[in-house]
Amino acid sequence: MHVRGGLDGKNGTMVKGGKGWDPSTDPWMIRPLTSIFVGRCRQRSTWRKVGKRASTSDMAVATRPNECCYAQMLACGRDMGPSTASVLLFFDTQRYVFNVPEGFQRFCTEHKVKLAKVNRVFLTRNAPEAAGGLPGALLTMADSGVGAPLWASHGGGMALHGPTGLQKLVGGLRTYVNVKGIGLHVEEFQREKERARVVHQDERLTVEAVLVGGKETEAVQEQVLVVEETEQTHKRPRIDLNERRLERRTSTMAASYICKLAPIPGKFMPEKAKALNIPKGPLYGKLVKGETIQVNGLTIRPEQVVGPTVPGPILLIVDCPTVELVEELAASAPINALCIQDEGEKLMCVIHLASQEVINHPTYREWIASFPERVHHIVSNAEACAKEVLFPASSKLCGMLSILHPEFFPELVNDATDVRSPIQGLKSVCGGQNLMKFHLKPIAKQGIDTADVPSLLPHHLIKDEVKENFPKSLEVAEAARSKWNGAHDSQIEQLILRAGRESLEVTFFGTGAAVPSKYRNVTSIYLNLFAGGGMLLDAGEGTLGQMIRCFGKKQAEQILESLSCIWISHIHADHHAGLINILQTRRHLIGGHCEPLLIIGPRPLRRVLDMHSKFLDLSIQFVDSWSTVAGDMRGDHQYNQSSASFLENARRRMRLESLESVPVIHCAHSFGIVLQHVDGWKFTFSGDTRPSQLLADKAAHSTLLVHEATFEDALHEEAVHKNHCTTGEAVRAGQKAMAFRTLLTHFSQRYPKIPVFGESFQSCTSIAFDMMRVNLADVPRLPTILPALKEMFPADSDEVDEKGIGNGVLEA
């Protein structure tokens, strides 16, 4: 959506020294700010690094009325994949966000967390763990029609703060974040020796950054890509340890933030004002603001009727990515200085974003114990929230579907170990549950508040709910299964029978379009090829978290390690924003012996990967999608011989007779894909497209055609305008291709649970849901799920949300 707000200081007149303060005349405020217009703008982009530390004399230090302020834990748990938690610092009239991990927007949508007053984001790292949700957030701000209420609606843009390298990170997003109307102000800061750097200050808050890491070290690099023969007698890359070479590496840089709230005004004493004959009304307000007044020729100063100002409380947000940085963090002078401050200026709360491995490090434990006993410590990491399911609406829907058709909707897996106490023996330390608050102001409310933390509900209540409220759906589902006798003798069904259950299984990690919603994540499809490894088709934001929710952490890790290929249909962010997190996690799991993974994607994706490779070791081999297009359609696009060799090795490893990308009608460099397996089955995925005769020809006689169906038939004009298909067009595309079964996906988020469909649905068509698994052996039975779905989800009904257990967090 379009951000319509200004930076702090432009939203109105601030108070300074009892007089109106004009930010346009303040010498600090008129310093040039970073201004990067993200997208393919032709405007010249400028940026600056934060210069010398700003002193408080340069800023407007104002006392405000005693407004509410609290820090709230957001988006933390196994459902988010390997990411750092987010923290929302809430004021009545302003919000500040620390970290935007993958799935952040979906979490806020699910739990109705309002971000409309956010116009500053602080990142602790320039890495997917902390910034994986940034592309999606920028796109939401750019599109006034999608997710508009979620982010800031002030016209001055969004300010983004982070350590060295942030400008390069944001610059790399221009390839696919096409937002001409948003001014993104990038404030990149560097380390200051032995002191914190002021990175932001306004009338409510001063934020100081303390950096650790980012130092160059020499490491022995023992990996060199060679080629060896495998048991299948074809070539594949391996790692040879015979060659050694030195290379310079830079350790991870992380920022911790010291958040100092503005002084709290003293309490107004009306009895003293009355004794001084001060009339009620505007004069009271002037005194509260710190102004001196005249009453009956008598000068009255604020301190005569207002109590002393109380120094503002302090919040510390700490991020320590690795155990190697613990010693440096523990020795940080600016942070340790907070432990010895006088009684006036108190550190009230420390939020720890580090992993449990770092938290358990002896030095880290000793460092926490060194803080005064009055300080509250909140550990907010995936291990501390291991048993929480962050998206209860989606989990409930999956549970309901598993009752109707367990063969297509297995129960979700939660194999995480819950950490009951983040640090044993320290009473002041607690786990940071999602939506937990720590109140900083007013003073009377200071402390932890768990009133908004969703309660855990046992999974079996879903079954009771379905049996009680949807008995007709259960009857319809059972009747549909009974009618299917499995005695069909078509040639393709005989082929499926011969291939068996260990040839192909299709899992949908995301079936929605554009932005994540409560019920549907953005696009991603996993093909389990069993002995041939696995293949991922598109990887929208949150794909890794969906994988963990679906299979459990252990099996998700096995899937990542056994991936043979990732194929990306086009450059739109909802189809690849989760890719970097997947690649980084895979690289971390496999370690130094990680073989390059084949990435097939549109040409602009190479620029995105190149940018991230400057910060991360992704271990990939990129192949332009045009290299996988049939020769007569490749045109002038160059054919890279080395890429072709790598591609051929991967194709044989996956036991595919052919892997062909098909140009489709969407944006530039958009493709569908057609796979032909040695077991005889044929799989086609359309990507995003208008009806395409070329795709229909290439998909002819597919065993399973997965086709986009973004809009209902009544929105044909919008489908044409945005180069998508309606449900009717998608069904007809399957019929034209003579596909055995057509499975529809990529639904607009205006259809939260089930898309609008009519009589055009024939016996060979069905619809996909998140976490749906379709084994090749079950493909013939796909149409049997439709009758029960129609019964459970009548058109334009949100009945499911209003019944029973919709507001709880599920315990798997």
Secondary structure, 3 states (H helix, E strand, C coil): CCCCCCCCCCCCCEEECCEEECHHHCCCCCCCCCEEECCCCCCCCECEECCCCCCHHHCCCCCCCCCCEEEEEECCCHHHCCCCCEEEEEECCCEEEECCCCCHHHHHHHCCCCCCCEEEEECCCCCHHHHCCHHHHHHHHHCCCCCCCCCCCCCCCEEEEEECCHHHHHHHHHHCCCCCCCEEEEEEECCCCCCCEEEEECCCEEEEEEEECCCEEEEEECCEEEEEECCCCCEEEEEECCCCEEEEEECCCEEEEEEEECCECCCECHHHHHHCCCCCCHHHHHHHCCCCEEECCEEECHHHCECCCECCCEEEEECCCCHHHHHHHHCCHHHHHHHHCCCCCCEEEEEECCCHHHHCCHHHHHHHHCCCCCCEEEECCCCCCCCCCCCHHHHHHHHHHHHHCCCCCCCCCCCCCCCCCCCCCCCCEEECCCCCEEEEECHHHCEEECCCCCCEEECHHHHHHHHHHCHHHHHHHHHHHHHCCCCCCCHHHHHHHHHCCCCCEEEEEECECCCCCCCCCECEEEEECHHHCEEEECCCCCHHHHHHHHHCHHHHHHHHHHEEEEECCCCCHHHCCCHHHHHHHHHHHHHHHCCCEEEEECHHHHHHHHHHHCCCCCCEEEEEHHHHCCHHHCCCCCCCHHHHHHHHHHHHHCCEEEEEEEECCCCCCCEEEEEEECCCCEEEECCCCCCCHHHHHHCCCCCEEEEECCECHHHHHHHHHCCCCEHHHHHHHHHHCCCCEEEEECECCCCCCCCCCCCCCCCCEEECCCCCEEEHHHHHHHHHHHHHHHHHCCCCCCHHHHCCCCCCEEEC
